[in-house]
């Protein structure tokens, strides 16, 4: 801000010094009387450029440091809420909030706070300086500046208010549409919906372009108004200085200063409407960013105690006990969201294999997400008597692992899809885990661990994806494994063999097998039925 003040102040002083020097030189005085002004012109010309460069350099450096802190803080707030707490936002829109909307926050410092603060300080100093020459000129100049800048701000706000509110949401909607189009292109082509999807993208792009043009036109009109304000400021300054000139209290060079300095002052004042507009745009982006993250970290994250040693990964399986669990999926209106499960009680002894069965919509997946703390809950959920709510969710997920119905596979090799579960694992460890889930021979046939699985596992079957996910769970060494509909993506003939392989690979871990079919594997110790009406678990 100090460098901004020096840069803008040098611009005003340069014009004032130049006006006085040219006019005084026309009177042909001895050169000694001009030497100080000559040095001043050189100093202010160099100072304007140097201070402007340093102001831009330090301003952007400060803004980028702040931007890094904001983005890191946002990511830290998103992590405890992921994935289910972010389900109400479309992926593309969430990406737009995390990138473009966060980027817009840098303009608070670069285009709003620093330029406006520097401009106001310079304007006050310049008007005070003119007051020493002609108080009437200073008064009229101040009046013109206040009225003109205020009018420019109001006019720009009226012209851009709707556009500013629309640009950020439209940008997020467009990015969401593009991401969804790319990720679901195969389905769109199969059902002849690709053209309609592209048409929607084009329509959203057109709306965004129109809103952006309206805002740009308003900004341009505001800049034109500020240029016209420079002319009015010159007329006001001349009108206030003419009586002083006529009376002899003001000489020619000083009157030239009154004529030209208002042009530099108007140029400095032009930063104020731009800064106000940037502030309002940043507020819209900030509101979108704030909507994507919780106002405060989820309960227990910041002050959670350390995970007890007996519950650490690789230790013996703990006793899992649920009492009167009630949970629901996040919505934009938390007050009206219905409960997906209500009143569920369940107990899983160490090493026990429990089949949780129920029709679709009974809340089986909801309960699985409660167990790994993707969803918050009401009631009691204890691991060896320790309330899960009092533990860091990340620690809970080191004890209870979830193999989802549609496991996520990265567009990488088999090796990389396994290593993130345990990055210290050797190739022998990876093949051992693959052998335990019945995939070792298949991987060798495909060329080894470097075989690609495709984007989101497009090069593997549903059953193979489930086995890879279970191999990851084996490498992570979860004491408790939750298998959510592991046979949903395979044919009935393969389903029984896959279940046998999965349960055998689980070893002495506790297993909660979630299915909606009536099949009961022989390795299951107990069957629990989930009532879809009252969400009550019955053994």
N, C-alpha and C positions, 0 to 999 in steps of 0.2 A: 504493500500500500504506500509506503514511503517512496519507493522508486516510481510508482505511478504518479504520485503527487509531483515529484521532481521532473518527470517527463512532461506532464501536462503544463506545469508551471514554466518550464523552459520554453514550451511552444508559445505561451502567452507573452513571456518576457522577450522572446526573439522578435515577435511581430512589433511589440512596443518599442524595442530598442532600434529595430530597422526603420520604423516610421520616423522616429526622432532623428536618426542619423541621416537619412536621405533628405528630410526637410531642412535640417540644420546645415547640412553640407551645401544645399542650394543657396544659402546665405553667404557662402564662401568665407567662413571664419578662419583664423589660423588653425592649422591641422592639429595643434596641441589640444584644442577644445574638442576634437573628434576622436582622439586616441582611445579614451575610455569606452566610448560607444562602439568603436571598431572591435576592440577586444571583447566587449559584451556580446556583439553579434556572433563572433567566432565561438565564444564559450557556450552561448545558449544553443547555437546550431549543433555543435558537437554534443552538448549535454542532452539535447532532445533525442538524438539518435541513440546515444549510449544508454541513457536512462530507459528509453523505450525498449531497447534490446534486453537490458537486465531485468526490467519489469516483466516482460514476456517470459524470459527464461525462468526467473524465480517463481513467477505466478503459476506457470504450468508445472514446474517441479513440485510446488506445494499442492496443487490440485491433483496431480497424479498420485502423490503419496497419500493424500486423503482418499482418492478413489480406490487405491489398493486396500486401505483400511476398511472402507465401506463394503467393498466386494467380499473381503475376507470375513467381516462381521456378518454379512448377509448369509454367506455359505455356512458359517457356524450355526446360525439360527435355523437354516433350512434342514441341516443334518438331523437334529432330533425329531423333526416333523416328518421326515421322509420314511417310507414313500406315501403312506396313506394320508398323512396330513396335507399333502400337496395334490391329492387326487381331484380336488375341485377345480384345479387349473389345468387347461390344456397344455400339452408339453411345449408347443411352439410359443404360446403366450408366456409361459414361465421362463422360457429361454430369452424372450424379448425383454422381460422385466429384469432378468439377471444381467443382460448385456446392455442393450440400448438405453433402457430406463435408468440403470445405474450410471451409465456414461453421461446422461443428461445432468446428473447431479454435480458434475465438475463445473458446470456453467454458473452455479451459485457463487463460486469464488471468482472465476475468470471473467464472467460477463455481468455479474450483479454486484456483489459486495465490494470488491476491490475497485472497479471502474467508477461506481457511483460514489463511493466514499472519497476517492481521489478527486473526482469532478467537483463535488460539493465544496471540498476544502479549497480547491483552486479558484472556484467561482467566488467564494466569499473573499479570498485574498485579493483577487483581481478587482472586485467591486470596491473594496476598501482602498486599494491603491488609486483607483480612478477618483474616489471621493476626495483625495488630497489635491487633485487637479481641479475638479469641478463637482462639487457636491450634488448639484442638480442633475448632471449627467449620470452620476452613480445611482441616484434615486430612480430616475426613469429607466435606466438599464436594468436595475434589480426588478422593477415592476414588470418590464417586458419579459425578462427571463422566467419569473415565477409564473406569469400568466401563460406564456408560450409553452414552457415545459409541461405545465399542468394540463393544458389543452391537448398537447401531443400525446401525453400518457392516456388521457381519457379517450381520445379518438382511437388510438391504437388498441386500447382495451376493448372498446365497443366493436372494432373490426375483427379482432383476433380471439375474442373470448370463446366463441364456439369452436373455432379451429384448434385452439390450444387444448381444449378439453377432448377433441376428437382424435388428434394426431397420434398420441401415445396409445390409446386403446385400439385404433385402427391398425397401427403398426404391429401390435401384439396379435390382433386377429388375423392379419395377413400372414404373419410368420407362422401362426398355428395352422392356417389353411395349407401353406406350402409344406410344412413338416408332415401333416396328415396325408397330403396328396402323395408325397414321395414314399412314405412308409407303407401306405396301403395301395400302391399303384397296381399290384397284381390283382387285388380284389376288384378295384375300380375297372380295370380292363376286362376282367372276367364277366362283370355284370353291366358292362357298357355304361359306366358312370364316370369315366375319365374326362370326357368332354365337359360334362356339367361341373366337375370339380375344377377344371382349368378355367371355365367361365366364371366361377365364383372367385378364383384368385385374381382374374383380370378385373372383375368388378370391384373387389376390395382395393386393388392397386389403383384403380381410377379414383375411388373415393379418397384414398390417402393422398394421391397427387393433387386433387382439387383442394383438399384442406390445406396442404402444404403451400399451394400457390396463393390461396387466400391469405395465409399468414405472411408469406414473403411479400405480397403486394402491400399488406398493411405496414410491414416493417419499412418497405421502400417509401411508402407515403409518409411515414413518420420521419424518415431521414430527409425527405423533401421539405417537410414542414420546418424541421430544424434549420435547413439551409435558408429558407425564407425568414426564419426567426433572426438569422444573422443580419439580414438586411434591415429588419425592423429595429434590431438592437443598435445598428449604426445610426439610423435616423433618430432614434431616441437620444443617443449619446450626443449627436450633433446638435439636436434641439436644445439639450440642456447646456451645451458648451458655447453656443453662439453668443448669448448675453455676456459671458465671461470674456470671450474674444473681443467683442465690441467695446467693452469697458476698459480693455487693456490689461485686465488682471490675468489673462492667459495669452501666451505668445504663440506663434505659428507652429513650431515643432511640437509643443505640448498639445495643441489642437489636433495635429495630425495623429498623435497617439490616441486621442479620444475617437477619431474617425475609424481607425483600423483595428484597435485592440478588441472591440466588440465582435469582430469576425472570428478571432481566435477563441474568444470566450464562448461564442455559440457552438464552435466546433467541439469544445470540451463538454458543453452542456448536452450535446447530442448523445453522449454515452448514457444519460440518465433514462430516457424512454427505453432504450435498448436493454439496459440493465433490469428495469422493471418488468419488461416482457420476458426476459430470460428467467427472472425469478418466478413468474407465474407458470411458465412452462416446466421449470424444475419442480415446482410444487405438485403439478399433476403427476410427473414421473415418480416423485417421492411417495405420493399416495398409492400408486400402483405397486411400488416396491414394498411399502408397509403392509399392503393387503396380502402379499405373498408369504409373509413370515409372521409368527406369533409375536404379540406385543411383549411378552416375557418368555424366557425359556420354559419348556415344560417342567412341571413340578418334579423335583428330585434330580434334575440334570446338574445344576450348579453345585448342589450341596450333598450329592449322593455319597454315601460311605463307600469305602473300597470293597471290592468283592471278597467275601470270606474265602480263605484258602481252600476250604473243603468244597467250595462251589466252582473252583477254577476249571478251565477247560482241561480235559484229559483226566480229571479226577473221577471218582465213582459217581454214578448217576444219582441225582438228588430225588427226594420225594416231591412230586408236583401236586399241589393241592389248590383247587379252585372252589370258592364258596360264593354262591349267589352273584355270579358274574353278570354284569350288564354292560353292554358295549354297543356303539353305533358308529357308522361311517361319517366322517366329517362332511358338513355341508356349509354353504355360505351363511345360513341362518341356523346356528347351533341350537337356538331355543326350540326349534320345531323338528329337529331331526329325530326320526323314530329309532327305537332300539332294534338292532339286528339280532342280538341275543339278550335274553333277560332271565335271570334266576338260574343260571347254569352252575351246577356243582359237580366236580369231578376230582378223582384222586388217582394218581399214577405212581405206583411203588417203584423203587429202583430196579431197573432191568425188566420191568413189566412191559408187555406189548398189548396195547389197547386199540381196539377198532372202534372209531366213532362213526356211527352210521346215521344217515338221515336223508330225506329228499332234498332236492335242489331248493335253495332259499331258506333252509332251516338254520343257517348261521354257522355252518362248519368252518368255512374259510375265515369268517369273522373271529371265531374262537382261536384259530391257528395264528392269526395276526395279533391277537391279544397275548398269546403265549410268548411271542418274540418281541412284544412291546412296540409293534408298529401302530397299534391302536391303544388309546387310554381306556381305562375301565373303571367301573364301580364295583364294589364288593371286595373280596380278598383273593389274592393270587400269591401263593407262598412257595418258595423253593427251600426245602429243608427248614421250614419255619420262618424264613426271612421273607418279609413282604417285598414283592418285586417292585412295587411303586417306590420303595425307599432306595432302590438300587439304580445306578446309571443304566439306561436302556442298552447301552453298548455292552455292559458287563452281562446283562441278562442274555443277550444274543451270543455271547461266548459260551453259554451253558446250553441254551435251547436253540437248535438249528432248524430252519424251515426249508424243505424241498418243495417248491411250489408246483402247482398244476402246470404252469407254463414257465419253466425256469428260464432265466435270462442267460443267453450265451453271447459272448462278445465276438465281433468280427475279427477273430484271431485264430491262432492254432489251438489244438487240443492242449498243448503244454501251457500256454498262457491262460487258458480258461480254467486250468487246475491250479496253477501256481499262486494265484492271488488268494487262494484259501490257505496256503502255507508256502510262503515265498522261499523258505529254506529247503524245500523238498527236492530230492535228487530225482533223476529219471527213473531209477529203480523204485523209489517211493511212489512215483506217479503210476508206473506200470502195476505195482502191487495194488494200489487203490482201484485201478481199472480192472484188474483181474478179479477183485472181490465183487465187482458189480457186473462181471461178465462182458467187459468191453475190450479186454487186452488184445484178443485175437483180431477183433474188428479194427482196432487202431493200427496194428501191425500190417494188416492187409491194405490199409489206406496210405501207407508210407511212413507210419510212425507218429511220434508226438507232434511233429510239425505239420500234420494234416490240418487243413482249414475246416472250420465248421460253418462259415458263411455268416452274413449279417443276421443277427438274432437267431442263429442256428438253422438257416435255411438249407444247409447241405446235410443235415442229419434228420432222422425221423423223430417222431415224438417220444417213442420209447427210448431211443438212444440219448435224447436230450435229458430225459428223466434219470437215466443211469449216470450220465456225466455229472448231473447235479448232485446225485447221491455220492459219487466219487469225491466231489468237492467237500461234501459234508463229512466223509470219512477222513479226508486230509485235515479238515479243521478240527476233527476229534471232539465233536459235540457230545456231551454226556446224554443229552436228550434230543431225539430227532423226531420232527413232525413231518409226515409224508401226506401232502394234500393232493388227493385224487391222482395217485401215481400211474393209474392205468387208463386215464381219460383219453390219452392220445394213441392208444394201441388197439388192435383188434382183439376180440375175446379169446382167440386161441393163444395169443401171445401174453395176454393179461395175467393168466395164472402163473406162467413161468416167470414173468417179470416180478410179480409179487413175491414169489419164493426167493428169487435172487436178491431182491431188495431187503427182505427181512433177514435172510441169511447173512448178507453183508453188514447188517447193523450190529452183529456181534452181541456183546452184553449191554449195549446201550438201551435206555428206555425208548420205546417207540410209540408214537400216537399215529395210527393209520386212519386217515379220513377218507371215507368213500360213501357213495350214495347207493351202491348196488347191494344186493342181498348176499353176495359171495362172502364167505368167511374162511380166510386162509387157515390152514392147520396150525401154523405157528402162533396164532393169536391166543392170548391168555384170557381176554375178557372183551365182551362186546357191549358198547354203550349206545343207546338209541337217543337221538336228539329230536325232541318234539318241535315241529316247525311252528306250532301255534303258541305254546307257552315258553318255548326255548328251554325246556327242562331236560337234563340228561338223565336217562334211566338205565341202570345196569341190567 
